[in-house]
């Protein structure tokens, strides 16, 4: 009698452990973790990024506090309503959180993400039965340089595993292909890229129900909380379907505006390059000529930089210690 009772008790305890739902969204912690690991993106990052790798943050501290830059990825798994009213739908966000944005107009702390919409017959379907339907890559969200893209998982050959995501050096905008990385106006470059070795995947939980001590997710020090909403509105999906599932850029900004900013970024880059080249050339000149030319080059470069900054400010793209729209992105 004692042995059967012990077995029943053990099974009951095991069942309760499996069904723990720390963020109260209807999905068990174990199922969420399994989905996070199955669909973890294959991140490509710059080997020369000054922020090194996505960071690990201290648990239980209200303000984001970097513990190490080791390649930690954070996740969020949320049930969603099905548009068809049939299959079960889950949306997963993968957050690459950096100690700083070290691109132009850089700032401390940088919260970036990509997401995927999954479908299965029921919420209780085995993890192996879930399929990715759409992938979303966020780049400069909410600014005129927004270059976020969405694509059908089938078009990316990423229905049963994570899609490959290219993260621009310094700015950390996400792109669905290496070629798309340079098509925006946010100063993105994908240079000397290498696969990110992910140290761990940590579940953030839901807003108001943090897991693993991630209370810093809702800090006003960065816009991470704003990124925890759905990326797959009915309008987004409709636009994607109209494009037959191929990658679609979601920004509706007028092309001429983005083109102006792109040129401004290119000018700024050129100023830096030409300044270096000018300095090298001046090394062969005599002292008097070198001094005069150096002053001229410095004045020209300063004027061009001021012009570039003015264009950005006019379009609300720059600010002291801020991102393109005035808050860390």
Residue pairs with C-beta under 8 A, 6 or more apart in sequence:
18 28
18 30
19 28
20 28
20 29
20 30
21 27
21 28
21 29
22 29
22 205
22 209
22 211
23 29
23 203
23 205
23 206
23 209
23 210
23 211
24 206
24 209
25 77
25 78
25 79
25 206
25 209
26 79
26 123
27 77
27 79
27 90
27 123
29 203
29 211
31 77
31 127
32 75
32 77
32 203
33 201
33 203
34 127
35 77
35 90
35 92
35 118
35 127
35 130
36 75
36 77
36 92
36 94
36 201
36 203
37 201
38 127
38 130
38 160
38 161
39 92
39 116
39 118
39 130
39 132
39 161
39 162
40 73
40 94
40 162
40 198
40 201
41 94
41 114
41 162
41 163
41 164
41 165
42 162
42 163
42 164
42 165
42 195
43 73
43 96
43 165
43 167
43 195
43 196
43 198
44 164
44 165
44 166
44 167
44 178
44 190
44 193
44 194
44 195
44 196
45 53
45 167
45 193
45 194
45 196
46 167
46 168
46 169
46 170
46 189
46 190
46 191
46 192
46 193
46 194
47 192
47 193
47 194
48 169
48 191
48 192
49 102
49 169
49 170
49 172
50 100
50 102
50 170
51 69
51 98
51 99
51 100
51 101
51 102
51 110
51 170
51 172
52 69
52 99
53 69
53 70
53 71
53 196
54 69
54 71
54 72
54 73
54 96
54 97
54 98
54 196
55 66
55 67
55 68
55 69
55 70
55 72
55 97
55 98
55 99
56 66
56 67
56 68
56 69
56 70
56 72
56 199
56 200
57 64
57 65
57 66
57 67
57 72
57 97
57 214
57 216
58 65
58 66
58 67
58 213
58 216
59 212
59 213
59 214
60 213
60 215
61 213
61 215
61 216
62 215
62 216
62 219
63 216
63 219
63 221
64 97
64 109
64 216
64 219
64 221
64 222
65 216
66 99
69 98
69 99
70 199
71 196
71 197
71 198
71 199
72 97
72 198
72 199
72 200
72 201
72 202
73 94
73 95
73 96
73 198
73 200
73 201
73 202
74 94
74 95
74 97
74 201
74 202
74 203
74 204
74 214
75 92
75 93
75 94
75 95
75 201
75 202
75 203
75 204
76 92
76 93
76 95
76 203
76 204
76 205
76 206
76 228
77 90
77 91
77 92
77 203
78 90
78 91
78 92
78 93
78 206
78 230
79 88
79 89
79 90
79 123
80 89
80 90
80 91
80 117
80 230
80 232
81 89
82 88
82 89
82 119
83 89
83 234
83 237
87 119
87 120
87 121
88 119
88 120
88 121
88 122
88 123
88 125
89 117
89 118
89 119
90 117
90 118
90 119
90 120
90 123
90 130
91 115
91 116
91 117
91 118
91 230
91 231
91 232
92 115
92 116
92 118
93 113
93 114
93 115
93 227
93 228
93 231
94 113
94 114
94 115
94 116
94 201
95 111
95 112
95 113
95 204
95 224
95 227
96 112
96 113
96 114
96 167
96 172
96 174
97 109
97 110
97 111
97 112
97 224
98 109
98 110
98 111
98 112
98 172
99 108
99 109
99 110
100 106
100 107
100 108
100 109
100 110
101 107
101 109
101 110
101 170
101 171
101 172
101 323
101 328
101 329
102 170
103 168
103 169
103 170
103 171
103 186
103 187
103 188
104 171
104 187
104 265
104 268
105 312
105 317
105 318
105 319
105 322
105 323
105 324
106 170
107 321
107 322
107 323
107 328
108 321
108 328
109 221
109 222
109 328
110 172
110 222
110 328
110 329
111 222
111 223
111 224
111 227
111 328
111 329
112 138
112 167
112 172
112 173
112 174
112 329
113 138
113 174
113 227
114 135
114 136
114 137
114 138
114 163
114 165
114 174
115 135
115 136
115 138
115 231
115 232
116 132
116 134
116 135
116 136
116 153
116 162
116 163
117 132
117 133
117 134
117 136
117 232
118 130
118 131
118 132
118 133
119 130
119 131
119 133
120 129
120 130
120 131
121 129
131 153
131 159
131 160
132 153
132 158
132 159
132 160
132 163
133 152
133 153
133 159
134 150
134 151
134 152
134 153
134 232
134 237
134 240
135 150
135 151
135 152
135 153
135 156
135 158
135 163
135 176
136 148
136 149
136 150
136 231
136 232
136 236
137 148
137 149
137 150
137 165
137 174
137 175
137 176
138 148
138 173
138 174
138 227
138 231
139 146
139 147
139 148
139 149
139 168
139 173
139 174
139 175
139 184
139 186
139 188
140 146
140 147
140 148
140 171
140 173
140 184
140 186
140 323
140 324
140 329
141 148
141 227
141 329
142 325
142 329
143 186
143 316
143 317
143 323
143 324
143 325
143 329
144 185
144 251
144 253
144 257
144 258
144 261
144 315
144 316
144 317
144 324
144 325
145 184
145 185
145 186
145 251
145 253
145 258
145 261
145 317
145 324
146 250
146 251
146 253
147 173
147 175
147 180
147 183
147 184
147 185
147 186
147 188
147 249
147 251
148 249
148 250
148 251
149 175
149 176
149 180
149 247
149 248
149 249
149 250
150 231
150 232
150 236
150 239
150 240
150 247
150 248
150 250
151 176
151 240
151 245
151 246
151 247
151 248
152 240
152 245
152 246
153 159
153 163
154 245
155 245
155 246
155 247
156 163
156 164
156 176
156 247
158 164
163 176
164 176
165 174
165 175
165 176
166 174
166 175
166 176
166 177
166 178
166 180
166 181
166 190
166 193
167 173
167 174
167 175
167 190
167 196
168 175
168 181
168 186
168 188
168 189
168 190
169 188
169 189
169 190
169 191
169 192
170 189
171 186
171 187
171 188
173 181
173 184
173 186
173 188
175 181
175 188
175 190
176 247
177 247
178 190
178 193
180 247
181 188
181 189
181 190
182 188
182 189
182 190
183 249
184 258
184 262
185 258
185 259
185 261
185 262
185 265
186 265
186 324
187 265
187 268
187 269
202 212
202 214
203 211
203 212
204 210
204 211
204 212
204 214
204 217
204 228
205 211
205 212
205 214
206 228
207 217
207 218
207 225
207 228
208 218
210 217
210 218
217 224
217 225
217 228
218 224
218 225
219 225
221 328
222 328
223 327
223 328
223 329
236 250
239 248
239 250
240 248
251 258
257 315
260 311
260 315
261 311
261 312
261 315
261 317
264 307
264 308
264 311
264 312
265 308
267 304
267 307
267 308
268 304
268 305
268 308
271 301
271 304
271 305
271 308
274 297
274 301
275 297
275 298
275 301
278 293
278 294
278 297
279 294
279 297
282 290
282 293
282 294
282 297
283 290
285 293
309 318
311 317
312 318
312 324
313 319
316 324
316 325
316 326
317 324
317 325
318 324
319 326
322 328
323 329
